[in-house]
């Protein structure tokens, strides 16, 4: 429903009134009128007058609000004045924003400074909670549970053992376990020993697990006896954990490479190790964990998060999300940073973590449904919400505070409307946005607060404490309210960078042009590992825009990265893996959304001499990629369509 030729019109009326025309019995004079209906989406008329030039905007009220056009007119005047002052300046360097708007975008909406325990590590926060509630239940798995004191003592025993193996600050320790009590003990022990954990999902293909182990060069791997074969090529020390369900005694089996050589399993108890808290060796800038995300070059990349990053996020979450002192359901893999919120937030707040066993997505949701009347805090992706529909709303009537945090994907209004309509509930709903590089979350919206109800997608809110958000154009200039640009993140949550990828780190983590000058640039580059707040920005590749109320709306990606069920996927990694198949000549992978909210991966294949079947290709990919990166459909083409300039016509 638009004009087929053009939508925006600029024209001039350059005839100045030359006096009146006197005819017999008639006299003319200028008469100005404005049309009541806009002929185009937007038009600007410049008309000459004796005292200067007048400007008049006409606009379609179906598309624009009056405030938007007023803002647009002010930007136009700023631009004109900039041209007059600096006529030789490149247009992208000319001013567009008023000084008031600049202050609002760069200063006012980023004024988020709040004190938090930057020098306190996560395991110290946990130990403080142990002193407060030693007898309270900390974790539950099926019919087994541990109190805060029992969990702390078992983690301490393993931590002392790890430290004797040489684990200390910035030592990477791989942990490949299924969801269990041993998993919680292992994670806490690594942190208490001063190391950084590298979560490995045992369901990943062996090739991917092997790459992560080689990339980290982790000297120690914590796993379970029935999973050791998944790591048979690992050359370091393997520690298998087992918690006796009756005595709560922690047993360990030590092995190295050539797992299959000895048939005898020698288990020893860690009860001889001290159960006392260890003296902390780490500083806020030491690594806490390294989580791998999909990489556009065909290999996953490890994001390095330090203790200060983690303490900041947990401090914000504790002060923002109600219900974390109650029962939290943990249903996600520890290789997905959604688990950070569901695991460490309750354990540092006095809550109880109920671990759901390893299941398929569908089975896991059914378990959540059965537990729905008991939980106080849970973190979901929008895909999870779609699967549950409105089946939980009838159980929201009790008086306990409950909190639902949604993150990982763009949240549509239809996904949460039924929840918001349940006004009698004590349920709080938050939309959380944040890439792994910003430590779980950097923007949050409370859905029960005011925001633009006409939007199809739910805004991602405003920056959390000690966080700066900038929406910039390709020249790193801030864009006006309502205009799309790339979202950049700065502040306390910013990761150290990518493990063993200095070039990629320099490309994605750039100097903050709004915080430093040229004289401090060299300083910054030489001390990147110290992660000084506000001196760097992470360029997300996400498109977003500021709304008039200061909330941010997520608009999509500027590249080929997609999110499916909360998992971040670089299509280039799938394409690179498929292209390595000997019978594939060309491949293009896309995420299609034929049904709103139901994204699926589709691979378009140009075969070589032989045509591999979809079953063969799926098996080939399952050996190299996680299941969420395996396309649902394979479409065979004679050739890949190209645009006139030779690029793939997606």
Buried (B, 14 or more C-beta within 10 A) or exposed (E): EEEEEEEEBEEEEEEEEEEEEEEEEEEEEEEEEEEEEBEBBBBBBEBBEEEEEEEEBBBBEEEBEEEBBEBBBBBBEBBEEBBEEEEEEEEEEBBBBBEEBBEBBBEEBBEBEEEBBBEBBBBBBBBEBBEEBBEBBBBBBEEBBBBBBBBBBBBBBBBBBBBEBEBBBBBBBBBBBBBBBBBBBBBBBBBBBBBBBBBBBBBBBBEBBBBBBEBBEBBBBBBBBEBBEBBEEBEBBBBBBBBEEEEBBBBBBEBEEEBEEEEEEEEEEBEEBEBEBBEBBBBBBBBBBBBBBBBBEBBBBBBBBBBBBBBBBBBBBBEBBBBBBBBBBBBBBBBBBBBBBBBBBBBBBBBBBBBBEBBEBEEBBBBBBEBBEEBBBBBBBBBBBBBBEEEBBEBBEEEBBBBBBBBBBBBBBBBBEBBBEBEEBBBBBBBBBBBBBBBBBBBBBBBEEEBEEEEEBBBBBBBBBBBBBBBBBEEBBBBBBBBBBBBBBBBBBBBBBBBEBEEBBBEBBBBBBBBBEEEEEEEBEEEBEBBBBBBBBBBBBBBBBBBEEBBBBBBEBBEBBBBBBBBBBBBBBBBBBBEEBEBBBBBBBBBEEEEEBEBBBBBBBBBEEEEBEBEBBBEBBEEBBBBBBBBEEBEEBEEBEEEEEEEEEE
